Structures are given as structure tokens and as C-alpha cells.
Amino acid sequence: MQASCFEDADWIFEMANARPKYTGLRFNIWIPENENNPKHSYRRIKVELEPKQFYPFLIDELRFSVSVDIKASDFNELKEFVATNKPLILASMYDYLESRDVHDCFAKVGHELSYKFLELVFMKLYGLTSQVNGRMWTVTHTKAELAQQALNKLEISNDVSLVPT
């Protein structure tokens, strides 16, 4: 079964378009800017394999939710991209980052994600200014719990350390 995912015309305006120049993929991906969509019980992006042909891709399972005709190499690169950039995709989905900031922070296929984007997340959510040293963050003690909640929601609490001051 091959299906395009056009539930209604408004969904595209609620998603950020990530083009190949930002992702390193051969096709566009669309990331929802508000993940709290009651229609869906799973987190997903949409992949535009051909112009105006959009397919839902489940980011937790790293698979399409419908049958899709895609080359194995493209599918493997998509899985790698989503797995590497999942914290950043979640930051966009939870509206922690503006789409222009997300584009600038993507790790292209074959590269490692930099957690520098967390500076933008902490600034937007909590007005925090923080120091980063690799994956070690210094935050004020009063904001540490809030920052930890964000890390948990982005599923990177095991990858990044917070040091309250």
C-alpha cells in the first residue's frame, strides 16, 4: 500500500520545512512545531519524497507508518539523520526552538549532533544564560530543576550533565 499523507490542508502551516542543504538528505522533511496534536498518539515528521507527496515517519520507531517506495540507501540515511537529530527535532516539536534556529543546528548525515542548541532552548524557556563545556552545562541552582525537565523531555538527560552553581 502506498499512500500520501494529506489529512487536511492546514497541517503544512504547522510544520517547519527542513531542506536538503540543512539536513544532507536528498528530500525535504517537515517537522511539526506543536507536538500536542490530539489526532496522533505517536511522534512523527513528514518526509516529502516527491513534490507534494508526504509520508509520516515515526521518530521513536525509525520507520514509516505507511508503505513507501524509497531506496534503501535513502531510508538508512533518513533513519541515521532522525536518530542523530532526535533531541533537536523534539525541541522543535515542543516549540522550544524557532525553525530558523533548528535549521542552523542540524547535524547532517554522517556528523554528530552538537548540544550547543541547548543554549537557545534554555534561553527561550527560562531566560537562562549558561556556560557549556562539551556536554557539561552550568546553570543557576534555582533554574537547574527546570533545565533538567527540558533535558528529560528532549530525551538527552543521560547525555548532558547539569552543574548547579
N, C-alpha and C positions, 0 to 999 in steps of 0.2 A: 504494500500500500504506500503510495506516495502522495503526500498532502502538503499544501501550503497552509500557513497559519495566519489567516486573516480573520480573527474573531469579530472585530469591528474596526472601523477606520480610525478611531481615536487613539488606539494603543501606541501608534508610532510617535505621537507627540509627547508621550510619557517615557520615551526611551532616548538614551544617548547613543549616537552613531559612532562606532569606533572603526575607522577606515584602515586599510592595509598599511598605510605609511606609519601608523601608530602601533599596529599590532604585529606586523610581519606576516600576517596571514594573506591568502590570496583573495579574501572576500571580506565583506563588512560584517560586523557583529553589532547587535543592538542590545543595550543594557537598560533595564527598567530603572527609572530614577526614584520610584517609590515602590518598594518591595511589598508593601502591605496591601496587595491586591487580593480581595476576598475570593476571586474566581479561581485562584490557583493555590494548591497546598504544597507546592514544590517551588524551589528557586530555579529560575531559568533565565537564559538570554535567548535572543533570536539570532539566527545565522542567515544571512542573505547570500545564498549560493549563486543565484542568478538574479538579475534585476527584478525586484518586486516579488521574489519567491523566498519567503521567510519560514524558517523551521525552528521549533523550540528545542533548545539544548539544555538538558538538566545539569546544573553545575555541580551538584553533590554526587551525582552518579556518573558524570562524564559520558553522557550518551544523549542521542536524540530521542524525543518522546514519540516520534513517528518514523516510518521508514523513509530513508533519504538515500538518493543516489549520489555518493561522494567518493572520490578517490581515497584509498587507504592512507596515502601519504598526507593528504589534506586533513583527514579525520584525525590522524595521530598528532599533527601539528596543532589542531584545534584543542584536542584533549590536553596537550602539553601547555598551551597558552592559558587555558582556563585554570588548570591545576596550579600553575605558577602565579597567576594573577588573581586567584580567588579572593584574597583579602581586599584587593583594590576593587574588584567587581562588587563585592559585598559593601564596601564603603560607598560606592555609587548607588547601589540598590537601597541602602538605608539613608540616602541623602546626606551622608557625611562629607561628601566632596562634590564640587561642581564638575560638570562633564569636561570642561576645558582642563581642569586640574588632573582628572583621571587620565586623559589622553597623554599628558606630559609625563605621567608616572608609569605607564605600562612597561613591563619587561617584554621585549619582543621575543619571538620564538627562539629558543636556544640560549636565552640570557636569564640571569637570576633577578628576582624582584628586589628592589631597594625599598627598605621600610621608611625611607625619608618622607614618604607621603603622609605618615602618621603626624608629622608636624602640622600639616594642613588640617588633618582631622581634629587633632587636639585644639587647634586654634579656633576652628569653626564651632565645635561643640561646646567648648568650655572656656574659650578665651585664654587658653594656656599658652605660655611660651615655655619651651622645654629644650633641653640640650640632648643631642643624640650623639652616641659614640657607637657606631656599628649598630647593634641591636639592643643597646642599653640606653634607657631613657631616664632623665632626671626630671621629676615633676614635683611641684609643691605638695607637701603632705596632705593638705586639705583637699586637693583635687585627685589624689592618687586612686581613690576608690572609683571615681567617675572614669578616669582613664582606663582602669582595669576593666570596667564594664564594657567600654568600647572595644578593647582588645579581645574580650571574650566573644562579643557579638561578631567581630571580624574573624574569629577562629584562629587567632595568632597568639593567644596568651602563653603558649608553650615556646614560641619562637622569639618573643620580645620580652625583655625584663624592664620593670619599672623600679626606679630607686627614689623613694620619697626623700625630700630634703626638709 
